[in-house]
Amino acid sequence: MRLSRYFLPTLRETPAEAEIVSHRLMLRAGMIRQESAGIYAWMPLGLKVLRKIETIIREEQDRSGAIELLMPTIQPADLWIESGRYDDYGKEMLRIDDRHKRAMLFGPTNEEMITEIFRASIKSYRDLPLNLYHIQWKFRDEVRPRFGVMRSREFLMKDAYSFDLDAEGAKRSYNKMFVAYLRTFKRFGLTAIPMRADTGPIGGDLSHEFIILADTGESEVFCDRTLFEIPTPGVDVDFDADLDVIVDEWLSHYAATSDMHDAGEFAERVPQEHQVTARGIEVGHIFYFGTKYSKPMGATVAGPDGEERPVHMGSYGIGPTRLAAAIIEASHDDNGIIWPAAVAPFEVGLINLRADSEETIAACAGLESGLKAAGIDVLHDDTDERAGAKFANMDLIGLPFQVVVGPKGLAENTIEVKTRADGTRQSIPLDGAVEHVVEAVRAAKAASDI
């Protein structure tokens, strides 16, 4: 993609309303634009990141055995009245009437609707276990939206819902999602800490948040440093096997929130030399809530004995829009974003230092063509901006590699390759440069494979 033909509305100055790093950088890098309080348009660069995040989430959900569908954003209030949550949810729910005066709502979550879909379709225990997921825009009318897409009113959410015959089966489904979440965050280059959590308005009695460490995190986190030494389950993990041992190993390294009771218990259980206190950002939340929705809504199946019984359910959420900001919070420097290769909007930034030079234009065209043929996504800065502005812009948007082409280097038949993560620069021959860059990109992407 030629930058001269791309839509990348970057900002030189930091907007006054941006309070945290990710909000500042997402605005400056032209990833998002605020259209109303807590409501953002996703610009082309941001959308590319968002789609890559979705792809990884989708791959790991599919790998775990979950099945994708898509539910509507607007839901009938009758379903929420039936479950008993309509009045309990509070002012965060955006309630509306359609032209026929029927009470509707912009869904903040989908427990009721998925339960209705299940009860209309599944009648026997033979069709269980079942896990259905979707990736869909949601709305919660936050009283004080802040921190950009980290706490917005409209947001993208992956939510999955499991259905099992009994509590034992539901725990197996819960553990599958637990492991799938560990794998998902690892592929983003993140170490996620599972923490015991409050179930909130979702309900239920078993819940874990997945927290990544970042200095600007909203929560204080206490955890055992040996947690970081446990390997994330690899590609050979068997989701049909009993995953209790994997999950129990992670949970034995107790992690707690800033709640003083939990903190005290943490101090008693974990040796002082292993204690870590840090700030963290929630990037995922899983719940087991049993028959909380299936009982009032009549979601039952015939068991092996022929008797009808309510199914046991769980729900599992990851916010891709929030995750985009969280990755930036965990991976940036004073110059801008540092994208992990797995989610970078482009893998290579190609910089022509002399847009009026036929020699550099020809060299850049050859490099761009070769990289694209090898499947590398390239953003080619072919504009007539000064060199310093081009370098600053590429650092700001955080692409993993920068390929710099200028008259001085070409006089010696060389180009420069910069690695954004550590700032290292390498002068390499123009001949063979495509192969060199392709190998570097593939190695960077392979580092996130598990």
N, C-alpha and C positions, 0 to 999 in steps of 0.2 A: 504494500500500500504506500503510495506517494503521499507524504505529509501535505504537499501543496493541494491535494485533492481530498484530504481527509477533514473531518469535523472534529477538531480538538481544541475547545475553548479554554485554554489554560489561563491562569491568573498570575500576575507578577507579585501582587500584594496579597497578604493573608486577610480574608474577610474578618471583620470585627466580631461577628457572631459565633465564630468557630472556637470552641473552648478546648478541644482535645486534638491530639496530633492527627488522628485518622480523619476527623472532620476537616481540619485545615488542608491536609494533603489531598483529600478526595476533591475538594472544591478547587484547589489550585491546579491539580492535574487534569481538570476538566472531566472528571468521572461522573459527577452528579451536579444537579442544580436544584436548589430549593424552590418549589412552586407555591408552597403554603407551609404553615407551621407543622413540622414533622412529616411533610410529604415532599418527595424528591423525584425529579426526572432523572433517569439513568442515561447519561450520554454514551456515545459509541464505545469509548475506551472502557468505561465502567461496566457497560453491558457485556463486553467481551470477557471481563473478569468474572462477572456474575454467571455467565453461561458455563465457564470452565469449572467454577465451584459446583454448579448444579450437576455437571457431568460426573464429577468424582463422587458426589453424594449418591447420584442415581446408580452408578456402577456398584457401589458398596451395598446399597439397599437390594439391588438385584442379586448380587452375590450371596446375600444372606437368605434369599428365598422370598423376600417381599415382592408384591406384585403392584405395579403402578396403575392408577386410575386418575381421574380428575373430577373433583367435585366443584359445584358452583360457588362463587363468592357470596352471592345473596341467598340467604336461607329463610325459610318460613319460621316465624316465631313460634308456631304451634309445636314444633319439635322441642324447643327449649322449654316451653311450658310443660310439655309431657315429661321431660327429664327432671323438672323442678329447679332448673338453673336460670330461668329467664329473669326472675326478680333478684336472684342472688348475685348475678354477675356484676352488677353495678353500672356506673356511668361510662365505663370504658367501652361498653357495647354501643355501637351506633344503630339506633332503632329508627326504622323508616316505615311509611305506609305506601303501598302501591296505589294505582289509580282506582282500584276497587275497594280501597280502605282496608286491605288485608295487612296485618302486622307482619313486617319483614325485618331483617337485620343484615348488616354487612358482617359476615362471619369473622369472629376473632379466633375461632378454633372449630374443629369439626367432629367432636365426639358424638354429638346427637345425630348428625347427618349420616355418618358412617354406620352408626348403630341401626338407623332406619334402612339403609341399603342392605346391611347384613340380614336383618330380620325378614326382609322381603325375598331373600334369595337363598339362604342357607337353613336347612331344616334338620340335618342329621349330623351326629358326631363324626361320621365318616368323612365329612368335608373339612374337618379340622385337623391340625391347626391351620389358621389362615392369617396372613399379615398383608394388609392393603396400605399403600402409601400414595401421596401425591405431593406435588410442588406447586404452591398456589399463593396468590397475593391475599393478604389478610389486613384487617383494620382494627386497631384498638385506640380509642379516643383518649390517649394519655393526657392527663391534666397538665403536664409540663414536658412536652417532647424536647429532648436535648441531645447533644453529642452527635448530631448528624444522623446517619442511618443506624447508629448504635442503639438509640432509643427513639424510634420514629413512630408515627401513627400508622402509616401504611408500610407493609414489609412483606418480603417473600419468605415463605416457610415450607420446609419439608416436614410433613407430619405423617407418621405411620401408625397403624392401629392393628393390634393383634387380638385374635379371638381363639380361645382354648376352652376345652371341656371343663377343666378344673384348675385349682391353684397350682398344682404341680406342673401341669403343662404350660400355664401362663408364666411360671418362673423360667422355664426353658426358653420361651419366646423372649422374655425380658433379657436373658443372658445373651441370646443371639444379637439383639440390638446393642447391648453393652459392648460386645466384641466388635460389631460392625462400626460403632462410633469410634472406638479406639483406632481402628484401621483408617477410617475416614479422615480423622484429624491428623494422623501421622502422614498421610499422603499430602496434606497441606504444609508439611514441614513443622507441625505443631505437636507439642507434648501436652495432651489433655489430662487433667487430674479429675477423676470422678469423686464427687463430694456428695455426702448424704444431704438431701434437700427437702424443703417444705413443698408439699404438693399444691398449695394455693388453691385457686378456684377450679382447677382440673379435678381435684379430689383424689382419694386413694390413700394407701398407707405405706407405699414403697416408692422411693423416688431418688434419683441421682442427677446432679448437675455435672456437666463437663466443663472444667475451667482451664483456660490457658493463662499463663503468667505474663503479665505486662505491667510496667510501672504505673500506667494510667488506669489500671483496673478499678472497677467500682466496688469490689469486695475484698476484704482481707482474708487471706487463705493461710491455713496452717496445714502442713503436710510433712510426710516422712520423705527425706531426700532419697532413700533407696527406691522409692516409687519410680524414679527416673531411670533406674537400672533394669527394670523389668522389660524384656523385649515385647514389642507389640506383636500380636499374632500375625503370622505371615500368610503368604498366598495359599499355603497348603492347609490352612485351618479348615476343619470339617464342621460346617454349621449344622450337620445332622447328628453330630456327636453330643455327648453330655459336656457342656461348656462350664459346669460349675467350678471345676478346679482352676481354670483360667481366670474366671471372674473373681473367685474367692482370693486368689493370690493378689490381685489388684486391690481388693477391698480390705485386705488384712493390713495394708499400709495406710492406716487411718488418715483421712483428710477431713478437715472441719472448716466451717465458716467462722465468722468473727463472733458468733454467739458465745457468750462467756461460759455457759455450761459446757458447750462442745470444746471450747478452748481449754478449759480445765481438764476435761477428760483426755484430750489430746496430750497435754503435758504429762499426765500420769502414765499414759500408755506408750509414748514414744521417747526413747532415750534422748537427752538434750542434744547430744552431738549429731543426731539425725534430724532434728527439728528445723523446718524451713518456714519462715513467715514472709509472705509476699502479697502483692496485689494481683488480682485475677479478674478475668472477663468470662462470663458465661457464654458458651457457644453451642451448647446442646443440653437437652433436658429429657429424661425418660421417666415414665410413671407406670406403675401397676396399680389399677384401682378396682380389680375384681369385678363385682356385679353392680357397681354404682350406677351404670347407665343401662345395662341389660335388663335388670329387674324392673325398674319403672317403665321401661319402653318395650318390654315383652320380647326381647331378643333371646329366644330359647332354641335349643336343639333337642332332639330325642337322643338320649344316651344309650349305651349298650343294652340296658335293661328296658328300653322302650319308654322310660319316664322322661317327661320334659324338664329341662333344667336351664337356668340362665347361664350364658357363657361368661367366662372370665376374660377381662379385657385389659389392655395396656395401651398407652400412647407414647410416641417417641418423636421429639421435635428437634430440628436443626434450622437455624435461620440463615440462609445464604446471604441475604443483604447485610445482616449483622456480622456474619463471618468475614465478609470482605473487609469491613472496618477493623475487625479484630486481628486479621492477618497483618494489616498495616501497623497497628499498635505494637505488634510483636516484631515487626521487621521493617525498620526504617532507620535513617540517619539524618543528620542536619540538612542534607541536600535533597532529601525526598524519600520516596517509597523504594523498598527493595523487594521486588516480587519473587517468591519461590517460582521456579521454572514451571511447575505444574499448573499454575493459575495466571501466569503473566499474560497480559493482553496481547503482546507480541513477544516473540522470543529474542529477536535481534533488532536493535536500532542501528540503521545504516546512515552514517553522517557524511554528507558531501561538504567539505570545507570550502570549496570554490564552485558555486553553482553556475558561474559564468565560464568555467573551464571545460573545453571539449574533452580534454584528457580525463579529468576526474568524473565527468558525466558518463563517459564511456566505461570507465572502470566500475563505477557504481552500478550501472545498468547490467554489466556482466555479473557482478556479485549478487545483485538482487535476483536476476534470472536463475543463477545457479542454486541459490539458497531456496528459492520458491520451488524449483524442480525437486529438491531434496525434502520437501514438505515442511520447510522452516517458515514460520510466519514473520515477515519483515516489515518494519515501519521505516521507510526511506525518507530521511529529511533532505529534500531536494530544494528547500526554500533558499532565499537569498539573505536570510538572517546572518548576523555576524557569528563567528565561531563560538565566542563565549556564551551567547544566548542559546546556541544549539546544544552545547555541552550541558548547560544548566537545565534545559528542558528535558533532555534525555535522563539526567539524574533524577529529576522531579518525578517523571512517570515510571521510573524504576525497572526498565526492561533488563533481563538478566545479562545480556551482552551488548556492547556497543562496538561497531566496526567503523573506524574512522579513516576516511580517504581524503588525502590532500596532495597538493603538487609536490611538496618537499619529499614526502614518502614515495610517491610514484616515481620521482627522479631516481630513486634507489630501488625501484620495483618492489616496494613494501607497503603494507598498510598496518594500522594499529588495531588491536583488539583489547577492549577493556571489559573486565568482569565486574559487574555492578556490586556484587555482594561484598567483595573485599578491596575493590579499587585497583587491583593489579592491572598493569598494562603490558602488552607484549607486542613487539614489532615482528611481523611475519612476512614472508615473501608473498607477493600477489598471486603468483602461480601456486596453486594448492591451497589458497586461502579458504575457498568454499568448503573443501573437505575438512580443514582444520576447525572452522566454525561449526559445521554440522556435528562433528565429533564432540565438541565442547557442549553444545546444546543437548545432545543425546545423553551425555554423561550427567549433566545437571538434572535432566528429567528422570533419569534412572535412579538418582539418589533418593527420589521420593517414592519409588516403587517398593512395595512390601509383599 
